[in-house]
Amino acid sequence: MKHFFTSILFIISLSLSSQELPKGFSYVNDISPTIQQELRYCYNNNFMGVPVDGYTEPVLITSTKTANALKKVQNQLLKKGLSLKIFDAYRPQSAVNHFVRWAKIPSDTLTKQQYYPKLNKRNLFKLGYIATRSGHSRGSSVDLTIVNLKTNEELDMGSPYDFFGNISHVKHSKLTPKQIANRMLLRNVMLTHGFRPYSYEWWHFTLRNEPFPKKYFDFPIK
Protein backbone atom coordinates (compact mmCIF):
# COMPACT_ATOMS: atom_id res chain seq x y z
CA MET A 1 0.00 0.00 0.00
CA LYS A 2 2.89 2.35 0.80
CA HIS A 3 4.34 1.83 -2.68
CA PHE A 4 0.90 2.47 -4.20
CA PHE A 5 0.62 5.89 -2.55
CA THR A 6 4.20 6.72 -3.44
CA SER A 7 3.43 6.00 -7.08
CA ILE A 8 0.29 8.15 -6.93
CA LEU A 9 2.24 11.05 -5.42
CA PHE A 10 4.90 10.70 -8.12
CA ILE A 11 2.26 10.85 -10.86
CA ILE A 12 0.64 13.92 -9.24
CA SER A 13 4.06 15.57 -9.00
CA LEU A 14 4.67 14.99 -12.70
CA SER A 15 1.30 16.45 -13.60
CA LEU A 16 2.01 19.58 -11.57
CA SER A 17 5.45 20.18 -13.04
CA SER A 18 4.66 19.60 -16.70
CA GLN A 19 2.09 20.62 -19.26
CA GLU A 20 0.84 19.66 -22.67
CA LEU A 21 3.14 21.61 -24.93
CA PRO A 22 2.10 23.16 -28.24
CA LYS A 23 2.61 20.90 -31.24
CA GLY A 24 6.24 21.01 -32.31
CA PHE A 25 7.66 21.68 -28.83
CA SER A 26 9.39 19.28 -26.42
CA TYR A 27 11.08 19.12 -23.05
CA VAL A 28 14.79 18.95 -23.77
CA ASN A 29 15.34 16.50 -20.93
CA ASP A 30 12.99 14.01 -22.61
CA ILE A 31 15.19 13.99 -25.72
CA SER A 32 18.67 14.50 -24.28
CA PRO A 33 18.65 13.91 -20.50
CA THR A 34 22.43 14.33 -20.04
CA ILE A 35 22.39 18.02 -20.98
CA GLN A 36 23.04 20.13 -17.89
CA GLN A 37 21.01 23.21 -17.06
CA GLU A 38 21.10 26.32 -14.91
CA LEU A 39 17.88 28.19 -15.55
CA ARG A 40 18.69 31.44 -13.78
CA TYR A 41 15.51 33.24 -14.77
CA CYS A 42 13.58 31.00 -12.37
CA TYR A 43 15.55 32.48 -9.47
CA ASN A 44 17.33 35.67 -8.39
CA ASN A 45 20.64 34.93 -10.10
CA ASN A 46 20.04 36.98 -13.24
CA PHE A 47 20.47 40.52 -14.53
CA MET A 48 17.17 41.69 -12.97
CA GLY A 49 17.87 40.11 -9.58
CA VAL A 50 14.38 38.59 -9.28
CA PRO A 51 12.52 35.57 -10.71
CA VAL A 52 11.24 36.37 -14.19
CA ASP A 53 7.57 36.23 -15.16
CA GLY A 54 6.62 33.04 -16.99
CA TYR A 55 9.37 30.87 -15.47
CA THR A 56 7.26 28.69 -13.18
CA GLU A 57 9.51 25.60 -13.09
CA PRO A 58 13.23 25.05 -13.90
CA VAL A 59 12.61 22.96 -17.01
CA LEU A 60 14.02 23.34 -20.51
CA ILE A 61 11.61 23.67 -23.43
CA THR A 62 12.48 24.17 -27.10
CA SER A 63 11.01 23.35 -30.46
CA THR A 64 11.33 19.60 -30.99
CA LYS A 65 13.57 20.25 -33.97
CA THR A 66 15.93 22.27 -31.77
CA ALA A 67 15.95 19.63 -29.02
CA ASN A 68 16.96 16.96 -31.54
CA ALA A 69 19.78 19.16 -32.84
CA LEU A 70 20.98 19.81 -29.29
CA LYS A 71 21.09 16.06 -28.70
CA LYS A 72 23.53 15.74 -31.62
CA VAL A 73 25.70 18.51 -30.16
CA GLN A 74 25.66 16.82 -26.77
CA ASN A 75 26.58 13.43 -28.19
CA GLN A 76 29.62 14.94 -29.89
CA LEU A 77 30.74 16.74 -26.72
CA LEU A 78 30.27 13.68 -24.51
CA LYS A 79 32.90 11.86 -26.58
CA LYS A 80 35.37 14.55 -25.44
CA GLY A 81 34.40 14.42 -21.78
CA LEU A 82 32.34 17.60 -22.13
CA SER A 83 28.69 18.57 -21.82
CA LEU A 84 26.37 21.37 -22.77
CA LYS A 85 24.95 23.53 -19.99
CA ILE A 86 21.88 25.54 -21.00
CA PHE A 87 20.98 28.80 -19.27
CA ASP A 88 17.86 29.62 -21.25
CA ALA A 89 15.86 28.17 -24.12
CA TYR A 90 12.20 28.90 -24.91
CA ARG A 91 11.23 32.20 -23.27
CA PRO A 92 7.58 33.28 -22.91
CA GLN A 93 6.59 36.71 -24.22
CA SER A 94 5.51 37.53 -20.65
CA ALA A 95 9.16 37.21 -19.62
CA VAL A 96 10.25 39.55 -22.41
CA ASN A 97 7.62 42.03 -21.23
CA HIS A 98 9.08 41.76 -17.73
CA PHE A 99 12.55 42.61 -19.10
CA VAL A 100 11.10 45.68 -20.82
CA ARG A 101 9.38 46.92 -17.65
CA TRP A 102 12.62 46.47 -15.70
CA ALA A 103 14.65 48.35 -18.31
CA LYS A 104 12.30 51.33 -18.00
CA ILE A 105 13.03 51.76 -14.27
CA PRO A 106 16.44 53.53 -14.24
CA SER A 107 16.60 53.58 -10.43
CA ASP A 108 16.59 49.77 -10.23
CA THR A 109 20.32 49.05 -10.50
CA LEU A 110 20.58 46.18 -8.03
CA THR A 111 22.66 44.04 -10.39
CA LYS A 112 24.60 46.77 -12.21
CA GLN A 113 28.07 45.88 -10.88
CA GLN A 114 27.68 42.23 -11.84
CA TYR A 115 25.98 42.50 -15.23
CA TYR A 116 26.45 45.98 -16.75
CA PRO A 117 29.06 47.91 -14.72
CA LYS A 118 30.16 50.19 -17.58
CA LEU A 119 26.74 50.90 -19.08
CA ASN A 120 24.00 53.36 -18.22
CA LYS A 121 20.80 51.37 -17.81
CA ARG A 122 18.97 54.00 -19.89
CA ASN A 123 20.97 52.86 -22.93
CA LEU A 124 20.16 49.14 -22.78
CA PHE A 125 17.39 49.52 -25.37
CA LYS A 126 19.47 51.66 -27.72
CA LEU A 127 22.40 49.25 -27.51
CA GLY A 128 20.20 46.25 -28.29
CA TYR A 129 20.52 44.40 -25.00
CA ILE A 130 16.78 44.64 -24.26
CA ALA A 131 14.06 44.43 -26.93
CA THR A 132 10.29 44.04 -27.08
CA ARG A 133 10.63 40.77 -29.00
CA SER A 134 13.04 37.87 -28.50
CA GLY A 135 13.99 35.00 -30.78
CA HIS A 136 13.78 32.81 -27.69
CA SER A 137 9.99 33.17 -27.79
CA ARG A 138 9.97 31.39 -31.15
CA GLY A 139 11.33 28.30 -29.39
CA SER A 140 14.54 27.70 -31.32
CA SER A 141 17.10 29.97 -29.64
CA VAL A 142 19.27 28.81 -26.75
CA ASP A 143 21.81 30.35 -24.38
CA LEU A 144 24.47 27.87 -23.36
CA THR A 145 28.07 27.00 -22.55
CA ILE A 146 30.28 23.93 -22.22
CA VAL A 147 31.17 22.08 -19.01
CA ASN A 148 34.19 19.86 -18.35
CA LEU A 149 32.67 16.66 -16.94
CA LYS A 150 35.82 15.72 -15.04
CA THR A 151 35.86 18.96 -13.01
CA ASN A 152 32.17 19.87 -13.50
CA GLU A 153 33.33 23.42 -14.20
CA GLU A 154 32.33 25.64 -17.09
CA LEU A 155 35.00 26.36 -19.68
CA ASP A 156 36.46 29.86 -19.39
CA MET A 157 34.68 31.94 -22.03
CA GLY A 158 36.13 35.29 -20.96
CA SER A 159 32.89 36.79 -19.64
CA PRO A 160 29.92 35.55 -17.63
CA TYR A 161 26.62 34.60 -19.22
CA ASP A 162 24.33 37.61 -19.77
CA PHE A 163 27.10 40.15 -19.22
CA PHE A 164 26.22 43.38 -21.04
CA GLY A 165 29.47 44.60 -22.59
CA ASN A 166 31.87 44.31 -25.50
CA ILE A 167 33.79 41.48 -23.84
CA SER A 168 30.77 39.24 -24.53
CA HIS A 169 31.14 39.79 -28.28
CA VAL A 170 32.34 36.54 -29.84
CA LYS A 171 35.54 37.98 -31.31
CA HIS A 172 36.43 40.51 -28.61
CA SER A 173 40.06 41.60 -28.98
CA LYS A 174 41.14 41.24 -25.33
CA LEU A 175 40.52 37.54 -24.82
CA THR A 176 43.24 35.07 -23.91
CA PRO A 177 44.15 32.34 -26.41
CA LYS A 178 42.39 29.78 -24.18
CA GLN A 179 39.22 31.85 -24.00
CA ILE A 180 39.22 32.26 -27.77
CA ALA A 181 39.71 28.50 -28.22
CA ASN A 182 36.81 27.74 -25.86
CA ARG A 183 34.49 30.12 -27.67
CA MET A 184 35.47 28.66 -31.02
CA LEU A 185 34.89 25.13 -29.70
CA LEU A 186 31.34 26.08 -28.72
CA ARG A 187 30.76 27.99 -31.95
CA ASN A 188 32.06 25.22 -34.19
CA VAL A 189 30.14 22.38 -32.58
CA MET A 190 26.93 24.40 -32.76
CA LEU A 191 27.56 25.35 -36.39
CA THR A 192 28.17 21.71 -37.24
CA HIS A 193 24.70 20.76 -36.07
CA GLY A 194 22.72 23.52 -37.71
CA PHE A 195 22.83 26.48 -35.34
CA ARG A 196 23.50 30.11 -36.23
CA PRO A 197 25.65 32.12 -33.76
CA TYR A 198 25.07 35.71 -32.62
CA SER A 199 28.20 37.84 -32.82
CA TYR A 200 27.38 40.02 -29.78
CA GLU A 201 26.75 37.14 -27.34
CA TRP A 202 29.08 34.15 -27.31
CA TRP A 203 26.39 32.05 -25.58
CA HIS A 204 23.47 32.67 -27.97
CA PHE A 205 22.55 30.40 -30.89
CA THR A 206 19.46 29.95 -33.07
CA LEU A 207 18.57 26.89 -35.11
CA ARG A 208 18.78 27.51 -38.83
CA ASN A 209 15.49 26.87 -40.63
CA GLU A 210 13.66 27.18 -37.31
CA PRO A 211 10.11 25.78 -37.43
CA PHE A 212 8.35 28.93 -36.13
CA PRO A 213 10.29 31.83 -37.70
CA LYS A 214 7.51 34.41 -37.32
CA LYS A 215 5.52 33.18 -34.32
CA TYR A 216 6.13 34.34 -30.73
CA PHE A 217 4.73 32.09 -28.00
CA ASP A 218 3.59 32.95 -24.50
CA PHE A 219 2.82 29.67 -22.72
CA PRO A 220 4.50 29.37 -19.27
CA ILE A 221 7.55 27.26 -18.50
CA LYS A 222 6.43 24.47 -16.22
NORUR-V701194 format. One record per backbone hydrogen bond with DSSP energy under -0.5 kcal/mol. NH is the residue of the N-H (numbers start at 1). CO is the residue of the C=O. Records with the same first field share a line. If there is no record, write none. Layout:
NH = CO  CO
//
This chain:
5 = 1
6 = 2
7 = 3
8 = 4
9 = 5
10 = 6
11 = 7
12 = 8
13 = 9
14 = 10
15 = 11
16 = 12
17 = 13
21 = 19
25 = 22
26 = 62
28 = 26  60
30 = 27
31 = 27  28
32 = 28
35 = 32
36 = 84
38 = 86
40 = 38
42 = 39
43 = 40
46 = 44
49 = 46
52 = 41
55 = 52
56 = 54  221
57 = 221
59 = 57
62 = 26
63 = 139
64 = 24
67 = 63
68 = 64
69 = 65
70 = 66
71 = 67
72 = 68
73 = 69
74 = 70
75 = 71
76 = 72
77 = 73
78 = 74
79 = 75
80 = 77
81 = 78
82 = 77
83 = 147
85 = 145
86 = 36
87 = 143
88 = 143
89 = 90
90 = 61
91 = 136
93 = 217
95 = 92
96 = 92
97 = 93
98 = 94
99 = 95
100 = 96
101 = 97
102 = 98
103 = 99
104 = 100  101
105 = 102
106 = 104
108 = 105
109 = 107
112 = 109
114 = 111
115 = 111
116 = 112
119 = 116
121 = 119
123 = 120
124 = 121
127 = 123
128 = 125
129 = 124
130 = 124
137 = 134
138 = 135
139 = 136
140 = 135
142 = 205
143 = 88
144 = 203
145 = 85
147 = 83
148 = 153
149 = 81  147
150 = 81
152 = 148
153 = 148
155 = 146
157 = 155
163 = 160
164 = 115  162
165 = 163
168 = 165
169 = 166
170 = 199
172 = 169
175 = 172
180 = 176
181 = 177
182 = 178
183 = 179
184 = 180
185 = 181
186 = 182
187 = 183
188 = 184
189 = 185
190 = 186
191 = 187
192 = 188
193 = 189
194 = 191
195 = 190
196 = 206
198 = 201  204
201 = 198
202 = 168
204 = 201
205 = 142
206 = 196
207 = 140
208 = 194
210 = 207
213 = 210
215 = 212
217 = 137  215
221 = 54
222 = 220
//
